[in-house]
Amino acid sequence: MHCGARAVERSALASVPTPESTTSWQPIPHLKLVEQVEKALVSSNLTVVNQAHSLSPDGSRYFGLVHVANGRENADYAWVMGVRNSHDKSFPAGIVAGTQVFVCDNLAFGGEVKFARKHTRFILRDLPMIAERAVSRLVDKWHTQGKRIAAYKEHKVADRDAHDLIVRALDIGVIGSRAVLPVLGQWREPAHEVFAPRTAWSLFNGFTEAMKGDNLQVLSKRTEALHGLFDGYVGLVHRFGGLTTAGVN
């Protein structure tokens, strides 16, 4: 929780009033967005295992986290989806692909899909189609995440390279100066034995361990940037091309 946001039950979303629409703007009720995303997940043969929801003090901003299963669970991490929405025009509705590591609950995100369009007047009418397309694109992002993690696990990292990546992460704003020593500490003495091998995966989890406590919006941006840094380091950019996500129109 951040900036006074509070955890709420899913049922509480129904009681949040939705502002009146204008000729150029149509806000999406928080619950309607969640319901439509859930339907799109079911259409893609995905199962919602667990979910958590939060609201800003006035209810105008919503953030949710959904644990998703695809019938082929990975041994060490799960698929998660971040969902966001606003009634104050602070940001568009959107979803983002992420992973959660079982042993430490570390979260990382890579690839946001915004429910973006130039005119939102008919967005409620078109929401089912928009949600279906967005989830379809998100599944591709999850599969890319799987390739990323496999590549990170295979790539050995020397201490000199680890130190360089930590400094570069500081330079681009992925971490602040206070996080440098915690990340370095996780690299030198991992909190979990599974991260003991000196690989890009263990270093990446050293970063996400130090990032615990960041709010979802900040965490999403930082871990996406961190993926960009690591993708370049292990050579994924050359193998898969750009790993960015555009909005869904």
N, C-alpha and C positions, 0 to 999 in steps of 0.2 A: 504494500500500500504506500502511496506517496501523496504529498500535497493534500493530506486530509481525506484521501479516498478511503472507502470502507468496503470490506468484503460483504457480499449480500447473497442470498439464495436466488436461484433462477426465477422463482415465482415473484420476487420483489420487482423484477424488471417491468412487470405488467402495470405496476402502480405509478411508474414514472410518466408524467405528462409530456406529450410531444408538442412542440411549438406549432403554431399555425403556419401553413405554407404560404409562399408568395408566388408571384407569377414566374419567378426565376429560380426558386429554391424550394425543395420538398424534403424536409427532414425525415429520417427513417426511424420509426419506433425501435428502441433497443431490442425488445423482445421479438419483434417481427424479423429483425436482422438475424438474431440467434436462431430462430425457428427455421428461417430460409436456408441458413448455412447448414443446419442439421439435416434438412431434407436433401440438400445437395450432397452431403457426405454419404447418406444412405444410398442415393442414386449411384454413387461411385463405389458401392460395395465396401464402404468403410464403416466402422463401428465407433461410437462415442463411448469410451471407457470411463472417463471421469471429466468433470469440468468445474471451473471456479469463475466467479464473476465479481466485479467491483464497480463502484460508481463514485464519481466525484461528489462532494457535499451537496451540491444543488441538483445532482442527477443528470447534468447536461453532458457529461462525458462517461463513456462506458469502456471498460477493458475486460476481456475474458481470456481464459486459457483452457484449451480443450485437448485432452489426451485421446488420440485416435489410433485404432488398431486396423490393420489391413489383412489380418489372417496369417501373416508371415512375420511374427514379432522377431525383432533383433534381440540377441542375447544380452547386449549391454546398454541399449538405449531405445527410447520410444519416440514415435512421432507426436508432436504437439502442434497445435494451431493457436496463434494469437489472433484475437478478434477485437476490433475497436470501432467506436462510433461516437459521434458528437452531435449535440443539438445546438451548439453555439458557433458553428462554422469554423471551429479551431482546427479541424482536420477532417478529411473525408472518411467514410466507412471503408474498412479494408480488413484483409486477413493476411497472415504471414506464416510461412512454414518454419517450423522449429524442431529441435530435438531436445530430449531430456535424458541425461545419463542416469541410469538406475542407481549406481553405487554412491553417487553424491548429489543427485537431484539438480546438477548443473544444467542450466538452460542456454541454448544458443539458437539464433534465428538467421535465416538466410533466404531472402526472396519475398518481398512484400507484393501483394496484389491489391491495388486500390480499386474500390468501386467508383471509379472516376469517369466523369463525362462532362461535356460542356454545358448541357442543359439537364437539370435534375427534375423538371416538372413532372415527368412521367416515370420517375425512378421506382415508385412503388409498384406500378403496373409491370415494369420490366425486371423487378428484383429477382423473381425466380430464375429467369434466363441469365441474369448477371451473376447470380450466386453459383449456378451450375458451371458457367464458364470459368469463374474464379477458382472454384475448387478443383476443376479439371487441371488448370494450370498449376495449382498448388501441389497436386500429386506429382507433377513433373519435378517440382522443386524438391520434394521429399526424396525422390529417387536420386536427384543430383546430390542431395545431402549424404545419401548413402555412399555414393561414389567418392565424395569428399572424405568422409570418415575413413573409408578403406584406404585411400591414398595417404591420409595423414598417418595411419597406423603403420604403413609400409616405409615411410620416410624417416630414416635415422637422422638425429639432430646432434651436432657437436655443441659443446658448451659455448664456444665462440659464436656460433650461429644463433643459439638461444638468447644470448646476451644482446646480439644485434637486433633480433626480432622484438625483444622487449623495449629497446630504445626506439625502434621504428614505430612500435605501437603507441609509445608515449608521444612521439613527434606528430602523429596523425590524429591524436585525441581519443584513441580507443581506451586508454587508461590515463588516469591522472598520476601525478608524482607520488601520491600516497600509496598507490597500488603497485609500484615498482618492486618494493621489497617483498610484499606478499606473493607476487607472481614468481619472483626469483626464489623465494623460499619453497614454493610448491615445486619448482623445477629441481631444486637441489634435494629436497626431502618431501616427496609426494605424500599427501595425506592418505592416499589409497594405493594399495599394492599394485592394483591393475594398471596404474599410471607410471609404474617404476621404469619400464622400458624407455630408453631415451629416444622418443619419436616425436613427430609433430603433433600427434594426437595427445600425448601426455602433456606437452607444453601448452597446447590449446586449452586443455582442461585446467591447467594451472591458471590461465587467464580467467576462464569462466568461474573458477572457484573464487578468485579475488573479486569478481564482479557481482557476486551474490549480494542482494540488497538493492541493486539498481531497479528502478521501476521498469515496467515492461516496454514502454515506448523508448526509453533511453537504452535499455539492454538490447532491444531489437536493432537499433541503429549501430550500436557499438560492435555487436557480434557480427553483423553483416560486414562492417568494415574490417573486422578481424579476419573473417573468412577471405576477404579480398587479399589481405596481406599474406595469409597462409597459402591461398590458392596460387599466388604468384611464386611463393617460395618453393612449393613442391612441384610446380610445373603444370597445374591443372588448367590454367588459363590457355596454355598452348594446346592442351589435349582436348578441352571441351569448348574453347572459345569463351566469349563473355558470359558471365554468370549473373546478369542483372535481370530485373523484372520490371516491365512497364505496366501502366494501369490498364484496367479492363474497361473498355468503352462500350 
